[in-house]
């Protein structure tokens, strides 16, 4: 399944309940060859049992701290060994495990050794979230729905546009995005907003979200396992690190582009954020269908993208008063299978 081992094999004493969700993060994995670059997977490694206090009963504050330090040292030793073998991804996971035991400040001086080559790390404190919140939708993003909610009046003359994204003359399948930008006219930039992409049931929801440039996305964890959300897309590369259920971190997307999300602990998890500068946009349905219902007549630059595509295609279109229809051909050149880990190592 592409899950990784080091965060699974932790032996947690009674005071480590907050870390216990790590135990479910992994299933099976394969080891990177010696000298491999990233190593999204690793062979199961047995974690040595930390030394125990001879004292019976509760350890007490000093004993508990000593136990944490022993476990952290054990993880750091294994992280160093994995790094020496060229398995960056395994090394960073083991290091992160040690970091959870003793706190980031205690190991900050050696963190760059394990995180060099990964996307920029977000180190702001996690935010508590309501774990009873309802799930997010499968997809999200419709500029006209936003305008209607904000009571923005429609243009005096209205054209509509319906169509389907196609690959080789057939409905593309999967979700996608269509944006429209007036040609020869300056469109007003949309106000950035706050959005949520959650981790629930070991998947991202929404799977595709369209947001305006400058918008901030919160990434709450609703699962009983830890997650590590990241993206290596140049327009919005980031690494949120590991955090547990009921917590979230945020990231603000300042550049236009299609951002591919992944979880560094679960290779099967993926999602997309379409960061849009165009004033009009809509996410397609699962068959590639889309519609705009309140467009001003005129010439537009249309951009279209499907999750099977590497990049959007662009074409000009004229919108007349009344009904307009168009079918848009997109590419199917995106690589299949799990995306690489945050160091670029192959997974799956």
Secondary structure, DSSP 8 states (H G I E B T S, - for coil): --B-STTTS----GGGGGGGGGGGS--------TT-S--S-------------SS-S--HHHHHHHHHHHHHHHHHHHHHHHHHTT-HHHHHHHHHHHHHHH-GGGGHHHHHHHHTTS--B--S--EE--TT-----SEE-BHHHHHHHTT----SS-EEEEEEEEETTEE--S-EEEEEEESSS--------EEE-EEETTEEESSEEEEETT-EEEEEB-SSS-EEEEE--GGG-EEEEEE-TTEEEEEE--S-EEEEEEESSBTT-EEEEEEE-SSEEEE--TTSEEEEEEE-SEEEEEEEEETT-SS-EEEEEEE-SEEEEEEEE----S--S----TTS----
